[in-house]
Amino acid sequence: MPQFTVHIYTQPCTFPDSLRTDNFFHSPQFFELCHATPRQKPYLVTAETAKGIVVGQMVAVVRYRSSWLPPYLYRHCRVHGEGVYDDESPRYELFGLMLKALTEKLGRWILYTEFSNLSTKMAGYKQFRENNYFPVRWMSIHNSLHSRTPEERISERLQQRINLAYQRGIVTDEVKDDADLHAFHKLLRHHNWMKPKRFIPAEEFFRRLHKENGRLFLTRYRGRVVGCSAVAYSQGQAYLWYAAYRRKTFVWLSPDVLTIWHAIKTSYEQGCEHIFFMDVGLPFQKNKFREFILRFGGKPTSTYRWFQCSIGWINRIFSWFYRD
């Protein structure tokens, strides 16, 4: 195996020239998006040849978490996928080198590291184990958009429900100005304020995402915001990243259905091959959110999320508990 050197960058001005931009979640654009957002610190990990050519890259983002209610204060690192690599390079050997360097760099400075949205269930299994990560079974759902229309994938009853909501005056369109962005962010934070694991970035993150590799949508009824969603695009795929709605207050309007439906429809109209729902939770036998998403004709698959806690004895307990 040729010799490769691993580098970790924390400032965009020091980036090498040969970085890839096709995968948004491991691109310089995503790094700069997080770098410009409060409470986030991104790391760009690269594997480079002796000539300085980048053959593997991965973006990890450290998030600063705090709240008065419920009270907590900690930092954690999140990585979407296992990175991107040159076609002729030993993919998982490079991943192992970068994973080891990132884990050592973070050390005890954070509470835990989380890898999600891997390309396959067994991606990087050996390398994660060697670096003391433990797997947690997770669920993944995606909708195909290339062979049948979204209307052909839902039930007639759900289509009638969507049509009725439109007839009653519900409308979904894009965020257009700062007032829309503020309403989007306010609903998103309110919807998730009792979900400690759900990290909601500052408004600046969504403003830049909307201008670059994503779209933000608001669902309204008579001028009142009843739903919102954020969709990111990468390599011909759509990713429903964030969504919120006032489902209980406006139950007769089905704002949850219309918000998700609009994200699916616009992704189809843009020519995306699939739309991925980035977090449908643990694979419990009964999961209301998973059942709700599956009503739109998606395909569920079992996958792993990999974690490592910086507190050694806690990591050992979880490694034993989640052994497979």
VEXPASE-182508 format. One record per atom (N, C-alpha, C): z negated, x negated, y; residue in three letters. Coordinates in steps of 0.2 Angstrom, whole numbers, padded with zeros to 4 digits, always signed. Last residue first. Layout:
BEGIN
ZXYAla...
REM end
This chain:
BEGIN
-0096+0114-0036Asp-0091+0118-0039Asp-0089+0114-0046Asp-0110+0116-0024Arg-0106+0112-0029Arg-0101+0117-0033Arg-0117+0121-0014Tyr-0110+0123-0014Tyr-0106+0119-0019Tyr-0130+0115-0017Phe-0129+0123-0017Phe-0122+0125-0018Phe-0127+0102-0015Trp-0129+0104-0022Trp-0128+0112-0022Trp-0124+0102-0002Ser-0119+0099-0007Ser-0121+0101-0014Ser-0135+0106+0004Phe-0129+0110+0004Phe-0124+0108-0001Phe-0144+0095+0001Ile-0145+0102-0001Ile-0139+0106-0001Ile-0137+0085+0008Arg-0138+0084+0001Arg-0139+0091-0002Arg-0138+0089+0021Asn-0132+0089+0018Asn-0132+0088+0011Asn-0152+0088+0023Ile-0149+0094+0023Ile-0142+0094+0020Ile-0153+0074+0022Trp-0156+0078+0017Trp-0154+0085+0017Trp-0145+0069+0033Gly-0144+0068+0026Gly-0147+0072+0021Gly-0138+0077+0046Ile-0145+0076+0043Ile-0144+0075+0036Ile-0125+0080+0048Ser-0127+0073+0050Ser-0134+0072+0047Ser-0115+0089+0036Cys-0121+0089+0041Cys-0123+0082+0042Cys-0099+0094+0034Gln-0104+0088+0033Gln-0109+0089+0038Gln-0087+0105+0026Phe-0093+0103+0030Phe-0096+0097+0029Phe-0072+0113+0023Trp-0076+0107+0022Trp-0081+0106+0027Trp-0067+0128+0016Arg-0068+0125+0022Arg-0073+0119+0020Arg-0054+0133+0005Tyr-0060+0130+0006Tyr-0060+0128+0014Tyr-0047+0149-0001Thr-0047+0142+0002Thr-0053+0139+0003Thr-0038+0163-0007Ser-0044+0159-0007Ser-0043+0152-0005Ser-0028+0175+0002Thr-0029+0169-0002Thr-0035+0166-0001Thr-0020+0190+0006Pro-0026+0186+0005Pro-0025+0180+0001Pro-0007+0195+0016Lys-0008+0192+0009Lys-0015+0188+0010Lys-0005+0211+0025Gly-0006+0203+0024Gly-0007+0202+0017Gly-0004+0224+0030Gly+0001+0221+0026Gly+0001+0214+0024Gly-0013+0229+0038Phe-0007+0227+0041Phe-0002+0224+0037Phe-0025+0229+0031Arg-0021+0236+0032Arg-0014+0234+0035Arg-0031+0217+0032Leu-0026+0218+0026Leu-0023+0225+0027Leu-0040+0219+0042Ile-0034+0215+0043Ile-0029+0216+0038Ile-0050+0227+0036Phe-0046+0229+0042Phe-0040+0226+0043Phe-0054+0218+0026Glu-0051+0225+0024Glu-0047+0228+0030Glu-0060+0209+0034Arg-0055+0207+0030Arg-0051+0213+0028Arg-0070+0216+0040Phe-0065+0214+0045Phe-0059+0212+0040Phe-0079+0220+0029Lys-0075+0225+0033Lys-0069+0222+0037Lys-0080+0215+0014Asn-0079+0212+0021Asn-0075+0216+0025Asn-0087+0213-0001Lys-0086+0218+0004Lys-0086+0215+0011Lys-0087+0201-0007Gln-0084+0206-0011Gln-0082+0212-0006Gln-0084+0187+0004Phe-0089+0192+0001Phe-0084+0198-0002Phe-0078+0174+0008Pro-0075+0179+0003Pro-0080+0183+0000Pro-0081+0173+0026Leu-0082+0171+0019Leu-0080+0176+0014Leu-0067+0175+0038Gly-0074+0175+0036Gly-0075+0173+0028Gly-0056+0175+0045Val-0057+0181+0042Val-0064+0181+0038Val-0048+0166+0056Asp-0055+0166+0054Asp-0056+0173+0051Asp-0034+0166+0059Met-0037+0160+0059Met-0045+0160+0056Met-0021+0173+0052Phe-0027+0175+0055Phe-0032+0170+0054Phe-0004+0170+0056Phe-0010+0168+0052Phe-0016+0170+0056Phe+0012+0176+0053Ile+0006+0176+0058Ile+0000+0175+0054Ile+0028+0168+0050His+0022+0171+0048His+0017+0172+0054His+0040+0165+0057Glu+0040+0166+0050Glu+0034+0170+0048Glu+0045+0172+0073Cys+0040+0168+0069Cys+0040+0170+0062Cys+0052+0179+0083Gly+0056+0175+0077Gly+0051+0171+0073Gly+0047+0186+0092Gln+0048+0179+0094Gln+0052+0175+0088Gln+0045+0198+0085Glu+0050+0198+0090Glu+0052+0191+0092Glu+0033+0194+0078Tyr+0039+0196+0074Tyr+0045+0195+0079Tyr+0024+0193+0089Ser+0026+0187+0085Ser+0032+0188+0081Ser+0024+0206+0093Thr+0027+0201+0097Thr+0028+0194+0094Thr+0017+0212+0081Lys+0024+0214+0084Lys+0027+0209+0088Lys+0005+0205+0081Ile+0010+0205+0075Ile+0017+0206+0078Ile-0001+0209+0093Ala+0000+0202+0091Ala+0005+0201+0086Ala-0001+0223+0091His+0004+0220+0096His+0005+0213+0095His-0010+0225+0081Trp-0003+0227+0080Trp+0001+0224+0085Trp-0022+0221+0087Ile-0019+0217+0082Ile-0012+0218+0081Ile-0023+0231+0097Thr-0023+0224+0099Thr-0020+0220+0093Thr-0023+0243+0089Leu-0017+0242+0094Leu-0017+0234+0096Leu-0035+0242+0081Val-0028+0242+0078Val-0023+0240+0083Val-0044+0242+0092Asp-0044+0236+0087Asp-0037+0236+0084Asp-0043+0254+0098Pro-0041+0248+0102Pro-0040+0242+0097Pro-0042+0269+0094Ser-0041+0263+0090Ser-0039+0257+0093Ser-0046+0280+0102Leu-0040+0276+0104Leu-0038+0270+0099Leu-0058+0284+0097Trp-0052+0289+0097Trp-0045+0286+0099Trp-0067+0274+0101Val-0065+0275+0094Val-0059+0279+0093Val-0072+0267+0112Phe-0065+0270+0113Phe-0062+0271+0106Phe-0084+0261+0108Thr-0084+0265+0114Thr-0077+0269+0114Thr-0080+0254+0096Lys-0085+0259+0096Lys-0085+0264+0102Lys-0071+0244+0101Arg-0069+0249+0095Arg-0074+0255+0095Arg-0066+0235+0111Arg-0071+0240+0112Arg-0070+0246+0107Arg-0062+0219+0105Tyr-0060+0226+0107Tyr-0066+0230+0108Tyr-0054+0203+0102Ala-0060+0207+0104Ala-0057+0214+0106Ala-0048+0187+0096Ala-0047+0194+0097Ala-0054+0198+0098Ala-0040+0172+0093Tyr-0046+0175+0096Tyr-0044+0183+0097Tyr-0029+0168+0086Trp-0034+0163+0086Trp-0041+0167+0088Trp-0016+0170+0076Leu-0020+0174+0080Leu-0027+0171+0080Leu-0002+0160+0076Tyr-0009+0160+0074Tyr-0013+0164+0079Tyr+0015+0159+0070Ala+0010+0162+0075Ala+0003+0162+0072Ala+0027+0146+0068Gln+0022+0150+0065Gln+0018+0153+0071Gln+0035+0136+0072Gly+0038+0142+0070Gly+0033+0147+0067Gly+0026+0126+0076Gln+0031+0125+0070Gln+0034+0131+0068Gln+0015+0137+0084Ser+0016+0130+0081Ser+0021+0130+0076Ser+0006+0146+0095Tyr+0012+0145+0092Tyr+0013+0138+0090Tyr-0008+0158+0097Ala-0005+0151+0098Ala+0001+0150+0093Ala-0015+0172+0105Val-0010+0169+0100Val-0008+0163+0101Val-0028+0182+0108Ala-0025+0175+0110Ala-0021+0173+0104Ala-0032+0198+0115Ser-0031+0194+0109Ser-0027+0187+0112Ser-0042+0213+0118Cys-0038+0207+0120Cys-0037+0203+0114Cys-0046+0230+0124Gly-0045+0225+0119Gly-0041+0219+0122Gly-0048+0237+0135Val-0052+0240+0129Val-0050+0235+0123Val-0049+0239+0152Val-0048+0234+0147Val-0052+0236+0140Val-0043+0252+0161Arg-0049+0249+0158Arg-0047+0245+0152Arg-0031+0259+0165Gly-0034+0253+0169Gly-0040+0250+0166Gly-0030+0268+0154Arg-0031+0270+0161Arg-0034+0265+0165Arg-0033+0255+0144Tyr-0032+0263+0144Tyr-0034+0265+0150Tyr-0025+0240+0137Arg-0029+0244+0142Arg-0028+0252+0141Arg-0026+0224+0130Thr-0025+0231+0129Thr-0029+0236+0134Thr-0019+0209+0134Leu-0024+0214+0136Leu-0022+0221+0134Leu-0015+0193+0128Phe-0013+0200+0128Phe-0020+0204+0130Phe-0008+0177+0130Leu-0014+0181+0130Leu-0012+0188+0131Leu+0000+0164+0120Arg+0001+0170+0124Arg-0006+0174+0124Arg+0004+0146+0120Gly+0001+0152+0117Gly+0002+0158+0122Gly+0006+0133+0124Asn+0008+0135+0118Asn+0005+0141+0115Asn+0005+0135+0140Glu+0009+0130+0136Glu+0011+0133+0129Glu-0001+0145+0147Lys+0005+0142+0151Lys+0008+0137+0146Lys-0011+0149+0139His-0006+0154+0140His+0000+0151+0144His-0019+0137+0139Leu-0016+0139+0133Leu-0010+0144+0134Leu-0024+0137+0152Arg-0019+0132+0150Arg-0015+0134+0143Arg-0032+0148+0151Arg-0027+0148+0156Arg-0022+0143+0154Arg-0041+0145+0141Phe-0036+0150+0140Phe-0031+0150+0145Phe-0048+0135+0147Phe-0045+0133+0140Phe-0039+0139+0139Phe-0054+0141+0158Glu-0049+0136+0159Glu-0045+0134+0152Glu-0064+0148+0153Glu-0058+0152+0155Glu-0052+0147+0156Glu-0072+0140+0138Ala-0072+0142+0145Ala-0065+0145+0147Ala-0072+0146+0121Pro-0071+0141+0127Pro-0071+0144+0133Pro-0083+0152+0110Ile-0079+0154+0115Ile-0078+0149+0121Ile-0087+0151+0093Phe-0087+0147+0099Phe-0082+0150+0104Phe-0097+0159+0082Arg-0091+0160+0086Arg-0091+0156+0092Arg-0110+0158+0078Lys-0105+0153+0075Lys-0098+0153+0079Lys-0117+0168+0084Pro-0118+0161+0086Pro-0113+0156+0083Pro-0114+0182+0090Lys-0111+0179+0084Lys-0112+0171+0085Lys-0117+0190+0101Met-0122+0190+0096Met-0119+0186+0089Met-0105+0188+0109Trp-0112+0185+0111Trp-0117+0185+0106Trp-0093+0193+0107Asn-0095+0188+0102Asn-0102+0185+0104Asn-0090+0203+0117His-0088+0204+0110His-0092+0200+0105His-0092+0195+0128His-0096+0201+0127His-0096+0203+0119His-0081+0186+0127Arg-0088+0184+0127Arg-0093+0189+0125Arg-0070+0195+0128Leu-0071+0191+0123Leu-0078+0188+0122Leu-0072+0201+0141Leu-0072+0205+0135Leu-0074+0201+0129Leu-0071+0190+0149Lys-0077+0194+0149Lys-0078+0198+0143Lys-0058+0186+0147His-0063+0181+0145His-0070+0185+0145His-0050+0197+0152Phe-0049+0194+0145Phe-0055+0190+0143Phe-0054+0196+0165Ala-0056+0202+0161Ala-0055+0201+0154Ala-0049+0184+0169His-0056+0185+0169His-0058+0191+0165His-0035+0187+0168Leu-0039+0182+0164Leu-0046+0182+0163Leu-0033+0197+0177Asp-0032+0198+0170Asp-0036+0193+0166Asp-0036+0189+0188Ala-0040+0195+0187Ala-0040+0197+0180Ala-0026+0179+0188Asp-0033+0177+0187Asp-0038+0183+0185Asp-0012+0187+0179Asp-0015+0184+0185Asp-0023+0182+0183Asp-0007+0192+0167Lys-0003+0191+0172Lys-0006+0186+0178Lys-0007+0194+0149Val-0011+0192+0155Val-0007+0190+0161Val+0004+0207+0143Glu+0002+0200+0144Glu-0003+0199+0150Glu-0001+0223+0136Asp+0004+0218+0139Asp+0001+0211+0140Asp-0003+0239+0129Thr-0004+0231+0128Thr+0001+0227+0131Thr-0010+0255+0132Val-0004+0250+0133Val-0007+0243+0132Val-0013+0272+0129Ile-0015+0265+0128Ile-0009+0260+0129Ile-0009+0285+0129Gly-0009+0281+0135Gly-0011+0274+0135Gly-0007+0293+0119Arg-0013+0295+0123Arg-0014+0290+0129Arg+0004+0288+0112Gln+0005+0294+0116Gln-0001+0296+0120Gln-0003+0277+0107Tyr+0002+0275+0112Tyr+0003+0282+0116Tyr-0010+0283+0097Ala-0014+0279+0102Ala-0009+0278+0108Ala+0000+0289+0089Leu-0005+0293+0093Leu-0008+0289+0098Leu+0005+0277+0083Asn+0009+0281+0088Asn+0005+0286+0092Asn-0006+0273+0076Ile-0003+0268+0081Ile+0001+0273+0086Ile-0006+0283+0067Arg-0012+0282+0071Arg-0010+0277+0077Arg+0006+0282+0060Gln+0004+0288+0064Gln-0001+0287+0069Gln+0004+0270+0054Gln+0009+0270+0059Gln+0008+0277+0063Gln-0006+0273+0045Leu-0008+0269+0050Leu-0003+0269+0056Leu+0001+0282+0037Arg-0005+0285+0040Arg-0007+0280+0046Arg+0010+0274+0031Glu+0013+0279+0035Glu+0007+0282+0040Glu+0005+0257+0031Ser+0006+0263+0028Ser+0008+0268+0033Ser+0016+0242+0034Ile+0010+0246+0035Ile+0011+0253+0032Ile+0028+0236+0032Arg+0022+0233+0028Arg+0016+0237+0029Arg+0037+0241+0040Glu+0039+0242+0033Glu+0033+0240+0029Glu+0033+0236+0053Glu+0033+0243+0051Glu+0033+0245+0044Glu+0037+0223+0053Pro+0030+0224+0052Pro+0029+0232+0051Pro+0051+0220+0041Thr+0048+0222+0048Thr+0041+0224+0047Thr+0053+0207+0030Arg+0053+0214+0031Arg+0050+0215+0038Arg+0055+0193+0031Ser+0059+0197+0026Ser+0059+0204+0027Ser+0047+0187+0040His+0054+0185+0040His+0058+0189+0035His+0033+0188+0041Leu+0037+0191+0047Leu+0045+0190+0046Leu+0018+0189+0032Ser+0025+0187+0032Ser+0029+0191+0037Ser+0002+0186+0037Asn+0007+0191+0036Asn+0014+0188+0037Asn-0013+0179+0029His-0007+0179+0034His-0002+0184+0032His-0029+0174+0027Ile-0024+0180+0027Ile-0019+0178+0032Ile-0042+0167+0018Ser-0037+0166+0022Ser-0032+0172+0022Ser-0059+0164+0015Met-0054+0168+0014Met-0048+0166+0020Met-0069+0151+0007Trp-0067+0155+0012Trp-0061+0159+0011Trp-0082+0141+0000Arg-0076+0145-0001Arg-0075+0150+0005Arg-0085+0125+0006Val-0087+0132+0006Val-0081+0136+0005Val-0088+0108+0000Pro-0083+0114+0001Pro-0087+0121+0001Pro-0095+0094+0009Phe-0095+0099+0004Phe-0091+0105+0005Phe-0093+0076+0011Tyr-0092+0083+0013Tyr-0093+0088+0007Tyr-0094+0063+0008Asn-0100+0067+0007Asn-0099+0074+0011Asn-0082+0056+0006Asn-0085+0055+0012Asn-0091+0060+0013Asn-0077+0059-0006Glu-0079+0052-0005Glu-0083+0051+0001Glu-0074+0073-0004Arg-0079+0071-0008Arg-0082+0064-0007Arg-0062+0071+0005Phe-0068+0074+0007Phe-0074+0072+0003Phe-0054+0065-0005Gln-0056+0061+0001Gln-0062+0064+0005Gln-0052+0075-0014Lys-0055+0068-0016Lys-0057+0065-0010Lys-0046+0085-0006Tyr-0052+0086-0010Tyr-0055+0079-0012Tyr-0034+0086+0002Gly-0039+0081+0004Gly-0046+0081+0000Gly-0031+0102-0003Ala-0029+0097+0002Ala-0035+0092+0003Ala-0033+0113-0011Met-0035+0107-0013Met-0034+0101-0009Met-0027+0124-0003Lys-0034+0124-0005Lys-0037+0117-0007Lys-0016+0117+0010Thr-0017+0120+0003Thr-0025+0120+0002Thr-0019+0115+0024Ser-0012+0117+0022Ser-0012+0120+0015Ser-0034+0122+0031Leu-0030+0117+0028Leu-0024+0119+0025Leu-0043+0129+0040Asn-0036+0130+0040Asn-0032+0124+0037Asn-0056+0116+0044Ser-0053+0123+0042Ser-0046+0123+0042Ser-0070+0106+0044Phe-0063+0106+0043Phe-0060+0113+0041Phe-0083+0102+0054Glu-0080+0107+0050Glu-0073+0106+0050Glu-0099+0093+0055Thr-0092+0093+0056Thr-0089+0098+0051Thr-0115+0095+0064Tyr-0110+0095+0058Tyr-0103+0095+0060Tyr-0121+0089+0075Leu-0125+0092+0070Leu-0121+0093+0064Leu-0118+0072+0082Ile-0117+0079+0081Ile-0121+0082+0075Ile-0123+0059+0081Trp-0122+0062+0088Trp-0121+0070+0088Trp-0123+0053+0069Arg-0128+0058+0070Arg-0128+0061+0077Arg-0106+0050+0068Gly-0112+0048+0066Gly-0117+0054+0067Gly-0093+0049+0074Leu-0097+0054+0076Leu-0105+0053+0074Leu-0088+0037+0067Lys-0088+0037+0074Lys-0093+0043+0077Lys-0089+0041+0054Glu-0093+0035+0056Glu-0093+0035+0063Glu-0079+0051+0054Thr-0086+0053+0052Thr-0091+0047+0054Thr-0067+0044+0058Leu-0070+0049+0062Leu-0077+0051+0060Leu-0066+0035+0047Ala-0067+0032+0053Ala-0070+0038+0058Ala-0064+0044+0036Lys-0070+0040+0036Lys-0071+0037+0043Lys-0052+0050+0040Leu-0058+0054+0039Leu-0064+0050+0039Leu-0043+0040+0040Met-0045+0043+0046Met-0051+0047+0046Met-0043+0037+0026Leu-0045+0032+0031Leu-0047+0035+0038Leu-0039+0049+0021Gly-0045+0046+0019Gly-0047+0041+0024Gly-0026+0050+0027Phe-0031+0055+0028Phe-0038+0052+0027Phe-0020+0040+0020Leu-0021+0039+0027Leu-0026+0044+0029Leu-0020+0046+0007Glu-0023+0039+0008Glu-0024+0038+0016Glu-0012+0057+0009Tyr-0019+0058+0008Tyr-0023+0051+0008Tyr+0001+0051+0012Arg-0002+0056+0016Arg-0010+0056+0016Arg+0009+0037+0014Pro+0004+0040+0009Pro+0000+0045+0012Pro+0025+0041+0022Ser+0018+0037+0022Ser+0014+0041+0016Ser+0037+0047+0024Glu+0037+0042+0020Glu+0030+0038+0019Glu+0034+0057+0034Asp+0036+0059+0028Asp+0036+0054+0022Asp+0019+0055+0044Asp+0026+0053+0043Asp+0028+0054+0035Asp+0008+0069+0047Tyr+0010+0062+0044Tyr+0017+0061+0044Tyr-0006+0077+0054Val+0001+0077+0053Val+0003+0069+0051Val-0021+0086+0048Gly-0017+0081+0052Gly-0010+0081+0051Gly-0028+0096+0041Glu-0029+0089+0039Glu-0025+0084+0043Glu-0035+0109+0051Gly-0030+0106+0046Gly-0032+0099+0045Gly-0044+0108+0064His-0039+0113+0061His-0034+0109+0057His-0060+0103+0066Val-0054+0101+0065Val-0050+0106+0062Val-0075+0101+0076Arg-0070+0106+0072Arg-0063+0103+0072Arg-0092+0097+0077Cys-0085+0095+0078Cys-0081+0099+0073Cys-0106+0102+0088His-0102+0101+0082His-0095+0099+0083His-0122+0101+0095Arg-0115+0099+0096Arg-0112+0099+0089Arg-0134+0113+0102Tyr-0132+0107+0097Tyr-0124+0106+0099Tyr-0146+0124+0104Leu-0143+0119+0108Leu-0141+0113+0103Leu-0152+0141+0106Tyr-0150+0135+0102Tyr-0146+0130+0106Tyr-0158+0157+0105Pro-0159+0151+0108Pro-0156+0145+0103Pro-0147+0171+0106Pro-0152+0168+0103Pro-0152+0161+0105Pro-0151+0166+0122Leu-0152+0172+0117Leu-0146+0173+0113Leu-0147+0155+0128Trp-0154+0157+0129Trp-0156+0162+0124Trp-0137+0142+0121Ser-0138+0149+0122Ser-0145+0150+0123Ser-0124+0130+0117Ser-0130+0132+0119Ser-0131+0139+0121Ser-0113+0117+0111Arg-0116+0124+0110Arg-0123+0125+0113Arg-0099+0108+0113Tyr-0106+0108+0115Tyr-0108+0115+0115Tyr-0088+0101+0101Arg-0090+0107+0105Arg-0097+0107+0107Arg-0076+0090+0098Val-0083+0091+0098Val-0084+0096+0103Val-0061+0090+0088Val-0064+0092+0095Val-0072+0093+0094Val-0048+0080+0083Ala-0055+0083+0081Ala-0058+0084+0088Ala-0032+0077+0077Val-0036+0079+0083Val-0042+0083+0081Val-0023+0065+0070Met-0027+0070+0069Met-0031+0071+0075Met-0009+0056+0062Gln-0013+0058+0068Gln-0017+0064+0067Gln+0001+0043+0056Gly-0003+0049+0054Gly-0007+0050+0060Gly+0009+0033+0060Val+0011+0037+0054Val+0007+0042+0052Val+0014+0025+0075Val+0009+0030+0072Val+0012+0033+0066Val+0016+0008+0076Ile+0020+0014+0075Ile+0015+0019+0072Ile+0012-0005+0078Gly+0009+0000+0082Gly+0013+0007+0082Gly+0015-0014+0068Lys+0019-0014+0074Lys+0017-0009+0079Lys+0007-0011+0058Ala+0005-0017+0061Ala+0010-0018+0068Ala+0004+0007+0060Thr+0007+0001+0056Thr+0005-0005+0061Thr-0010+0018+0061Glu-0004+0014+0064Glu-0002+0008+0060Glu-0017+0033+0062Ala-0016+0028+0058Ala-0010+0024+0060Ala-0029+0041+0074Thr-0022+0039+0072Thr-0022+0033+0067Thr-0037+0054+0082Val-0037+0048+0077Val-0030+0047+0074Val-0043+0059+0097Leu-0037+0058+0093Leu-0037+0052+0089Leu-0056+0070+0101Tyr-0054+0064+0098Tyr-0047+0064+0095Tyr-0062+0080+0115Pro-0058+0079+0109Pro-0057+0071+0107Pro-0075+0090+0119Lys-0073+0083+0120Lys-0069+0081+0114Lys-0081+0103+0129Gln-0077+0101+0124Gln-0075+0093+0125Gln-0087+0108+0141Arg-0090+0109+0134Arg-0086+0107+0128Arg-0072+0112+0150Pro-0079+0111+0149Pro-0082+0112+0142Pro-0056+0105+0147Thr-0060+0111+0146Thr-0067+0109+0146Thr-0047+0095+0146Ala-0048+0098+0152Ala-0053+0104+0153Ala-0047+0092+0132His-0050+0087+0137His-0051+0090+0144His-0040+0103+0127Cys-0047+0103+0126Cys-0051+0098+0131Cys-0027+0099+0132Leu-0030+0106+0133Leu-0038+0106+0132Leu-0026+0087+0127Glu-0026+0087+0134Glu-0029+0094+0136Glu-0024+0090+0113Phe-0030+0086+0115Phe-0031+0087+0123Phe-0013+0098+0113Phe-0019+0101+0112Phe-0025+0097+0114Phe-0004+0088+0117Gln-0005+0094+0121Gln-0011+0097+0120Gln-0004+0079+0107Pro-0007+0077+0113Pro-0008+0083+0118Pro-0008+0088+0092Ser-0003+0086+0097Ser-0007+0083+0103Ser-0013+0096+0082His-0014+0089+0081His-0010+0085+0086His-0009+0109+0084Phe-0016+0108+0083Phe-0018+0100+0082Phe+0005+0109+0085Phe+0001+0110+0091Phe-0006+0108+0090Phe+0016+0099+0078Asn+0010+0102+0076Asn+0006+0103+0082Asn+0025+0091+0086Asp+0028+0097+0082Asp+0022+0101+0080Asp+0023+0079+0091Thr+0021+0085+0095Thr+0023+0091+0092Thr+0017+0062+0087Arg+0021+0068+0086Arg+0019+0074+0090Arg+0018+0047+0096Leu+0014+0052+0094Leu+0019+0058+0093Leu+0022+0034+0101Ser+0025+0037+0095Ser+0022+0043+0092Ser+0014+0027+0111Asp+0020+0031+0113Asp+0023+0035+0107Asp-0004+0030+0112Pro+0002+0026+0110Pro+0008+0030+0111Pro-0015+0033+0125Phe-0011+0035+0119Phe-0006+0031+0118Phe-0023+0032+0137Thr-0022+0026+0132Thr-0018+0028+0126Thr-0023+0043+0144Cys-0020+0038+0147Cys-0019+0032+0142Cys-0032+0052+0137Pro-0025+0053+0136Pro-0021+0047+0139Pro-0046+0046+0128Gln-0043+0047+0135Gln-0035+0047+0134Gln-0050+0043+0116Thr-0054+0048+0119Thr-0051+0049+0126Thr-0045+0038+0100Tyr-0043+0038+0107Tyr-0047+0044+0110Tyr-0046+0027+0087Ile-0049+0033+0089Ile-0048+0033+0097Ile-0036+0020+0074His-0038+0020+0080His-0041+0027+0082His-0033+0010+0059Val-0036+0017+0062Val-0038+0016+0069Val-0020+0002+0052Thr-0025+0002+0056Thr-0027+0009+0059Thr-0013-0002+0036Phe-0013+0002+0042Phe-0020+0001+0046Phe-0003-0011+0025Gln-0009-0011+0029Gln-0009-0007+0035Gln+0005-0003+0011Pro+0005-0007+0017Pro-0002-0006+0021Pro+0000-0004-0006Met+0000+0000+0000Met+0000-0004+0006Met
REM end
